[in-house]
């Protein structure tokens, strides 16, 4: 494949490259570069969904704006912009995880302070108990019964006061620690919820879906996976822009959610691909996949800058049942192959019509 650096360094820009190299290869190189940018954005979204919303969209826009006819300066500017976006995302992600680290560190310090407080209190109470013991030993040597009685009463009152203070201080320390733990638990739960959700569609993230698949594999459960891909989605982005593409993904995800059971695991796998886990054998999964396809395919209406845009959306579904001792990548690979086989059949059928 033609090197983009060679393209940028050419003295006369694209014209000289086209004179010496196959223009088709150059076109493929530019398209692959754009696709790579979009893939990088998807990977960043998977690594840290909380900071990758804008990055994913902007990288996709840069990729879709590349063309063979661009001047070398414009292409270099696009590459520089992409690097700046990635550097900015890297800094934001570092700050995000540093903040989470600081929160956990603060919680650990709070627990350490609570433990220290309990230790200090127990040491003080131990000293008071020791004094009580010495006083009781002294009482034992007294001969006057009245004096013994008075000393025991006084010691008992002091002992009760010490125990009551110890209980009150312990409860206050425990209540404070519980409140701090509850606060940080809520923060950690919120962070986990963000990480397990796709920022654009609201469906489960790829990382969450992968964890669910691994759990089923470890439990030797019977299940199938369905990989769903929107047919011709790139054409929608090219014709109507990435904002409309994102709107279509959100509507498609909503229809996807409505067509499935509340307990089904549905996630965005990447780009315009979605993954669904069926907790059943292949025969039942096939019937459910057929119903799903009828529901999610059809006419979609998007709100554009210049009015409504109506699109006829079709989707291809690849289904695979987990086999014994099969790794997750092998299972997804079979579903992916089945999905592309169905897509190929749909294209052939369209040509015959």
TORTIKE-282651 format. One record per residue (C-alpha): z, x, y; residue number from 1. Coordinates in pm, 1 decimal, decimal comma. Last residue first. Layout:
REM TORTIKE-282651
Z  X  Y  NUM
...
END
This chain:
REM TORTIKE-282651
-826,6  -3422,5  -783,7  353
-897,4  -3122,1  -1004,5  352
-773,8  -2875,8  -740,5  351
-442,6  -3063,3  -710,0  350
-389,7  -3045,3  -1086,6  349
-435,6  -2667,4  -1078,4  348
-184,9  -2637,7  -793,1  347
69,2  -2852,0  -980,5  346
24,3  -2641,9  -1295,3  345
91,8  -2323,3  -1099,9  344
408,3  -2472,2  -948,2  343
524,6  -2576,7  -1294,2  342
473,7  -2221,5  -1423,6  341
652,7  -2088,5  -1113,6  340
958,1  -2305,3  -1193,2  339
959,2  -2207,4  -1559,6  338
950,9  -1837,6  -1465,5  337
1241,5  -1888,6  -1222,9  336
1444,1  -2076,0  -1485,8  335
1383,1  -1792,2  -1731,6  334
1486,2  -1531,0  -1473,3  333
1797,2  -1729,5  -1384,0  332
1909,0  -1714,6  -1748,6  331
1828,0  -1345,1  -1780,1  330
2015,8  -1266,0  -1458,8  329
2320,3  -1463,7  -1581,8  328
2342,3  -1274,0  -1907,6  327
2260,0  -1440,1  -2240,0  326
2508,3  -1386,3  -2524,0  325
2422,5  -1729,7  -2668,5  324
2167,4  -1921,7  -2464,6  323
2204,3  -2096,0  -2131,4  322
1957,9  -2379,7  -2088,9  321
1666,8  -2327,0  -1848,6  320
1491,8  -2556,2  -1600,2  319
1231,2  -2474,0  -1336,7  318
1174,6  -2736,0  -1068,8  317
880,4  -2750,5  -828,4  316
905,9  -2938,6  -499,1  315
673,1  -3162,3  -299,5  314
707,5  -3258,1  65,3  313
471,6  -3481,1  260,5  312
550,8  -3403,6  621,9  311
581,2  -3626,6  926,8  310
646,4  -3460,7  1262,5  309
807,0  -3678,8  1527,7  308
770,8  -3605,7  1895,7  307
658,6  -3315,5  2111,3  306
963,4  -3094,7  2077,6  305
995,5  -3185,1  1709,8  304
1212,6  -3438,4  1525,8  303
1133,7  -3414,8  1155,1  302
1029,3  -3700,1  924,7  301
1010,9  -3633,3  549,2  300
776,8  -3807,4  307,6  299
814,5  -3754,2  -66,0  298
995,7  -3532,6  -312,0  297
1376,3  -3527,6  -329,5  296
1418,5  -3847,5  -530,8  295
1136,0  -3811,7  -781,7  294
1238,1  -3451,0  -850,2  293
1599,6  -3551,2  -911,2  292
1501,7  -3817,4  -1163,7  291
1295,4  -3561,1  -1354,6  290
1578,8  -3305,8  -1337,2  289
1822,6  -3561,7  -1478,5  288
1598,5  -3630,7  -1776,7  287
1547,9  -3258,0  -1836,3  286
1923,3  -3192,5  -1810,5  285
1992,9  -3455,5  -2076,1  284
1758,5  -3281,8  -2321,1  283
1870,6  -2929,5  -2221,6  282
2242,6  -2966,5  -2291,6  281
2500,4  -3063,4  -2029,0  280
2696,2  -2927,9  -1733,8  279
2384,5  -2915,3  -1511,7  278
2402,2  -2637,9  -1251,0  277
2168,2  -2669,7  -952,5  276
1992,3  -2390,1  -764,2  275
1795,2  -2407,9  -441,3  274
1497,2  -2208,7  -315,3  273
1353,0  -2244,8  34,9  272
1492,4  -1912,4  160,1  271
1769,9  -1812,1  -80,2  270
1967,0  -1965,6  -368,2  269
2100,6  -2257,6  -168,6  268
2364,9  -2416,3  -384,7  267
2441,1  -2725,4  -588,2  266
2733,4  -2748,1  -833,2  265
2751,6  -3104,3  -962,5  264
3088,1  -3284,5  -935,1  263
2972,3  -3532,9  -670,2  262
2672,6  -3620,7  -882,9  261
2325,6  -3543,5  -760,5  260
2054,3  -3730,4  -567,2  259
2264,4  -3749,9  -250,7  258
2313,6  -3372,4  -243,9  257
1942,7  -3300,7  -284,9  256
1858,1  -3551,3  -12,3  255
2096,7  -3364,7  218,9  254
1954,0  -3028,1  113,4  253
1600,7  -3149,9  191,4  252
1713,8  -3267,6  534,1  251
1872,0  -2929,5  608,7  250
1573,9  -2735,1  472,2  249
1334,1  -2948,7  679,2  248
1535,9  -2878,3  993,2  247
1525,2  -2505,4  917,3  246
1146,9  -2520,7  884,4  245
1128,2  -2713,6  1210,3  244
1323,4  -2433,8  1376,5  243
1105,9  -2178,9  1198,0  242
783,9  -2292,9  1361,7  241
550,9  -2590,2  1310,6  240
236,9  -2447,7  1152,0  239
363,3  -2115,0  1019,2  238
702,8  -2248,6  911,5  237
545,5  -2548,5  736,4  236
291,9  -2320,7  566,7  235
576,9  -2104,3  439,4  234
726,4  -2415,4  275,2  233
414,9  -2474,5  64,8  232
604,1  -2616,3  -234,1  231
981,0  -2638,6  -192,2  230
1150,2  -2447,7  -477,7  229
1415,1  -2577,5  -719,0  228
1583,3  -2361,8  -985,6  227
1761,1  -2576,7  -1244,0  226
2042,9  -2425,4  -1448,2  225
2164,3  -2553,5  -1782,0  224
2509,1  -2581,7  -1938,8  223
2706,9  -2565,9  -2263,8  222
3026,1  -2368,0  -2205,6  221
3106,3  -2030,7  -2365,3  220
3405,1  -2000,8  -2123,3  219
3282,5  -1662,7  -1995,6  218
2932,7  -1804,9  -1945,1  217
3073,2  -2103,8  -1759,9  216
3276,1  -1877,4  -1532,4  215
2973,7  -1654,0  -1467,2  214
2767,7  -1957,3  -1362,4  213
3038,2  -2073,1  -1121,1  212
3066,9  -1724,5  -970,8  211
2689,3  -1712,5  -918,9  210
2701,9  -2051,5  -745,4  209
2972,5  -1924,8  -506,6  208
2776,1  -1609,9  -421,3  207
2459,4  -1813,2  -361,8  206
2643,4  -2029,3  -110,7  205
2732,3  -2392,2  -176,9  204
2550,1  -2650,4  31,6  203
2611,3  -2688,0  405,1  202
2240,5  -2645,0  474,6  201
2237,3  -2371,5  741,9  200
2567,4  -2187,7  692,1  199
2555,6  -2184,3  313,0  198
2911,2  -2243,1  199,1  197
3142,6  -2032,5  -23,0  196
3212,1  -1770,8  245,3  195
3308,3  -2037,4  499,6  194
3545,2  -2202,9  252,0  193
3699,9  -1864,7  168,5  192
3762,8  -1798,0  538,6  191
3922,2  -2141,5  580,7  190
4142,0  -2086,3  274,3  189
4244,5  -1744,9  411,1  188
4339,1  -1898,1  745,6  187
4534,2  -2180,9  581,6  186
4714,2  -1930,4  359,0  185
4793,6  -1725,2  668,6  184
4965,9  -2018,0  835,8  183
5145,8  -2124,7  516,2  182
5273,7  -1769,5  459,6  181
5405,6  -1758,6  817,3  180
5579,0  -2094,9  780,2  179
5727,5  -1996,9  444,0  178
5857,9  -1671,5  592,2  177
6026,3  -1854,7  878,0  176
6180,9  -2109,4  640,3  175
6305,7  -1833,7  407,7  174
6467,2  -1640,9  692,3  173
6630,5  -1955,3  830,8  172
6749,8  -2056,7  481,6  171
6898,0  -1711,4  415,3  170
7074,0  -1708,3  752,0  169
7223,2  -2050,3  682,7  168
7330,3  -1956,6  327,1  167
7491,6  -1629,8  442,8  166
7668,3  -1807,2  727,9  165
7805,1  -2067,0  484,7  164
7915,0  -1793,6  240,6  163
8089,0  -1596,8  516,7  162
8263,9  -1907,4  651,3  161
8375,2  -2006,1  301,1  160
8522,8  -1658,2  243,9  159
8702,4  -1666,5  576,9  158
8852,4  -2004,2  497,2  157
8954,1  -1885,4  147,8  156
9114,5  -1571,8  291,5  155
9322,0  -1774,2  534,7  154
9429,5  -2017,2  263,0  153
9517,3  -1730,0  26,5  152
9720,1  -1553,9  298,3  151
9912,5  -1871,8  380,7  150
9996,9  -1935,9  13,5  149
10111,4  -1576,4  -41,3  148
10332,0  -1594,5  269,5  147
10491,9  -1912,7  140,7  146
10546,5  -1760,1  -205,4  145
10724,5  -1453,0  -62,9  144
10695,9  -1167,8  -313,2  143
10364,0  -1013,6  -204,6  142
10181,8  -765,0  -433,6  141
9908,8  -1009,3  -535,6  140
9837,5  -1077,6  -170,1  139
9736,7  -712,6  -121,4  138
9481,4  -738,3  -401,7  137
9349,6  -1055,7  -240,3  136
9309,4  -865,0  87,4  135
9116,8  -583,3  -81,4  134
8888,7  -836,8  -250,0  133
8826,4  -1016,0  79,9  132
8736,7  -686,0  247,1  131
8486,5  -616,7  -31,1  130
8336,7  -961,9  15,3  129
8290,8  -888,4  385,5  128
8114,1  -561,7  304,9  127
7888,6  -739,5  53,3  126
7809,3  -997,1  319,9  125
7690,1  -724,1  554,6  124
7476,2  -563,6  282,0  123
7335,1  -901,7  185,3  122
7238,3  -974,0  544,6  121
7068,6  -636,7  584,5  120
6877,7  -683,2  257,3  119
6770,7  -1033,7  355,6  118
6647,5  -906,5  691,2  117
6459,9  -619,3  523,0  116
6292,6  -864,3  285,0  115
6190,4  -1080,8  579,6  114
6055,4  -777,1  765,1  113
5852,4  -678,7  456,4  112
5715,3  -1032,2  426,9  111
5615,3  -1026,3  793,1  110
5453,1  -685,0  742,7  109
5252,4  -821,6  449,0  108
5139,1  -1115,4  661,4  107
5035,5  -884,9  944,6  106
4831,1  -672,6  702,6  105
4657,7  -986,4  571,3  104
4569,7  -1086,6  926,3  103
4458,0  -732,5  1013,1  102
4224,9  -728,9  710,8  101
4070,3  -1060,3  818,5  100
4015,3  -919,7  1167,4  99
3863,8  -604,0  1020,8  98
3634,3  -824,0  812,5  97
3498,8  -995,2  1121,9  96
3482,5  -674,3  1326,9  95
3276,4  -503,4  1056,6  94
3052,7  -809,2  1033,2  93
2995,3  -809,4  1408,7  92
2913,7  -437,3  1405,4  91
2669,3  -477,6  1114,9  90
2510,0  -782,1  1278,6  89
2448,4  -583,2  1595,9  88
2298,7  -297,5  1393,6  87
2077,4  -544,3  1206,0  86
1960,7  -706,9  1529,4  85
1891,0  -369,1  1688,2  84
1688,8  -258,7  1383,2  83
1482,8  -580,1  1396,9  82
1418,5  -531,9  1769,1  81
1300,7  -175,7  1707,0  80
1059,1  -296,4  1436,2  79
923,5  -567,1  1668,6  78
878,7  -312,7  1949,3  77
692,5  -81,2  1710,6  76
459,2  -367,8  1624,0  75
407,2  -444,0  1992,3  74
332,1  -77,1  2068,1  73
89,7  -58,8  1773,7  72
-111,2  -346,2  1914,9  71
-108,3  -660,9  1703,6  70
-430,5  -770,7  1532,3  69
-289,4  -719,0  1182,3  68
-16,7  -975,2  1249,5  67
362,1  -993,7  1283,0  66
511,6  -1308,2  1438,2  65
628,1  -1452,9  1104,8  64
839,6  -1143,9  1038,3  63
1000,6  -1145,9  1383,6  62
1079,7  -1516,0  1345,4  61
1235,7  -1455,9  1002,2  60
1447,4  -1175,0  1148,2  59
1561,9  -1410,4  1425,5  58
1655,9  -1690,5  1184,7  57
1864,5  -1476,5  949,5  56
2030,9  -1289,9  1236,4  55
2136,5  -1610,3  1415,3  54
2340,3  -1741,4  1122,5  53
2457,2  -1405,7  981,9  52
2814,4  -1367,4  1109,9  51
3016,9  -1622,7  907,7  50
2779,9  -1606,8  610,2  49
2881,2  -1245,8  533,0  48
2709,8  -1081,3  235,0  47
2494,9  -1383,4  143,5  46
2373,1  -1425,5  500,6  45
2299,4  -1052,5  510,3  44
2092,8  -1085,6  192,9  43
1899,4  -1378,2  341,8  42
1826,1  -1177,3  656,9  41
1708,1  -883,8  447,1  40
1477,0  -1121,6  258,6  39
1329,1  -1242,6  589,6  38
1266,5  -884,8  697,8  37
1110,8  -808,6  358,8  36
874,2  -1105,2  393,8  35
758,8  -972,8  730,7  34
698,1  -627,2  583,9  33
514,5  -787,9  292,7  32
286,2  -972,3  535,6  31
210,6  -653,2  728,6  30
137,0  -459,9  408,0  29
-82,4  -743,6  274,5  28
-285,8  -745,1  595,2  27
-323,8  -367,2  577,9  26
-439,1  -393,1  217,8  25
-696,1  -654,5  314,8  24
-822,1  -432,8  596,9  23
-922,4  -165,2  338,2  22
-868,1  169,6  506,1  21
-1076,3  403,1  724,8  20
-1228,5  173,9  983,5  19
-942,2  -73,6  964,3  18
-695,5  201,1  1044,1  17
-897,0  304,4  1347,3  16
-909,9  -52,9  1478,9  15
-537,0  -114,6  1423,5  14
-421,0  135,0  1685,9  13
-650,3  400,7  1832,1  12
-439,9  710,5  1777,0  11
-287,2  582,6  1446,6  10
88,9  649,0  1445,8  9
185,3  282,4  1411,9  8
-46,3  221,6  1115,1  7
62,4  542,6  946,8  6
420,0  424,8  995,0  5
322,7  92,8  844,1  4
216,0  279,9  530,3  3
-79,0  122,2  351,1  2
0,0  0,0  0,0  1
END
